[in-house]
Amino acid sequence: MDIQIITREGEPEYAVLPWAQYQALLKAAGINEQPAPDAPVRHAASPDTILPGLDQLRSLREGKGIAIEALARTVGISPSYLALIESGERQPDAAIRRSLAWELTVPGWRDES
């Protein structure tokens, strides 16, 4: 396979592979329907939508049993920055909000994206 690995802070974050190989992997996994690469992608929320319950981020994370270091690493930020977000001292940008929502399975973000 022709896979390109994209890393962040020395850790693998994304794997990029040719479309045909991606389709073959989907077929092998038993997943038949996938949009064409140029098909428009619908998102459940706009990029500027504020993460529901951002003020409850810490309790969401703790409720799922996720350590602050683990969530920060997965989202691609430092644990100290995540602590500032959780305390309300910093407002994350749209990409970080989406990543946090995805990792914490906030309803409405996974449905159509």
Order of alpha helices (4+ residues) and beta strands (2+ residues): beta-beta-alpha-alpha-alpha-alpha-alpha
